[in-house]
Amino acid sequence: MNLWLFILMLSSCDIRFILLVLFLNLSLLLINIMIDINFYLILSAILFAIGVIGVLVRRNAIIIFMCIELMLNAVNISLVSFSSFLGNSSGQIFVFFVMTVAAAEAAIGLAIVISLFRNKETLNIDEINILKW
């Protein structure tokens, strides 16, 4: 970026516009950088960890199903990144099947949640004891 243009921006504009221009310049620089497979794997690991923590900590059935979906999407990111890195399409085909299973899990899980809410009038997992004798 030209120094005179930067000085002109400082003198005539407010700080929000300057930050917007700087952000756009940084984003254009980041587009030109080739993203390595490690970034995708780290993103996938972070999303999977958030999903596991959500399943273990939360007690709402809908939140637990959302965390399971988050874990499945983290696995999908890993599969697509390895497929792209290795240059074959088998990982992308496997992602299609995982998405199909996730859609079926979401539909059946929502039906179970609605049924449990009609019977017990709660979505708290601790209060649902339908399988106990």
N, C-alpha and C positions, 0 to 999 in steps of 0.2 A: 504494500500500500504506500502511496506517495506521502511523504511527510507534510507537504503543503496542504494536501487534501485533509489530512488528519488535523492540522492546525485550524483550517477553515471550519471543519466540523465542530471543533471545540469552541470556537468563537461564536458560531451562529445557531447551534442546535442545543436541545436539552439532552440530558444524560441518557434518557431512554432510547433516543434515536442512535446515539453513539454506541451504546451497548448492543443494539440490534445490528448495526453495521459490523461491529467487531465479531459478533456471534455468527453472522452470515459468512464473514471471511474465514473464520475458524472452521465452520462446517464445510466450506468449499475445500479447505485444506484436508479435512478428514475424509472427504469423499475420494480424493486421489490416493489415499493410503490403502494398500491391500490388506484386508483383514485376514489374519491367520486363523487356523482352526482352533488355536488355544483360546481365543476370545469367545468363540461359540461354545466350547466345552466348559469354560468358566461360567458363562451365562446359564448354560444348562444345569450345572451343578448348583448354582445359586437358586435357580427356580425350583429345582428338586428339593433342596434343603428347606426352602420356604414352605413347600407343600408338605413335607414330612413334619415340620414343626407345627403347621396348621392342623394336621390330622391328630397329632399327639396332644396339643394344647386345647384346641377348641372343643366345645361340647354341642354345638348346633349341627344338626344333621345336614343342612344345606351347605354350611360352611365346609364341613368335612368332604362332601361331594365335590365342592369347588376346588378344594386342595388336592383331591385325587386327580381331577382334571388338569390342574397345574403340574402335577408330577408327570402325567402322561404327555403333556406338551413339552416338558423338559426333555423327556426321552425322545420325542419326535425331533427336537432341535439337534440332539446328539446324532440321531440316525441320519438326518439330512446333511449335517456337517461332515460326518464320515463318508457318506455317499459322494458328496461333492469332492472331498479330498482324495478319495480313491479312484474317482472317475467312473464309477458304475452306478446304475440306477436301482440296485436291489434294496438299498436303504430307503429310497423314496417310495418304492412299492410297499415295503413293510410299514412305512408311515401311513399309507393309505389304509391298511388293515387295522393299524392301531387306532386311527381316527374313527373307523367303523365301529370298533369295539367301544371306544369312548362315547360315541353317540348312542349306542345301545345301552351302555351303562348309565348315561344321563337320563334316558327315557325311563328305564326300569327303576332307577334310583328315585326319580321324581314321583313315579307312581307309588313306590313304597313309602316315601315321605308323606305324600297326600293321604294314603291309607292310614298311616300311623297318626297323623294329625287329626284325622276324623275320629279315630278310636280313643286316643289319649289326650288330645287337645294340647300337645306340647311337642316341640322339636328337640328338646334337651335329651341327649343320649343317656344321661344318668337316670332320668325319670322313666325311660321306656324299658319295661321289664316284661315284655310280652312272651319271651322264650323261657322265662323262669317257671318252675313248677309252683 
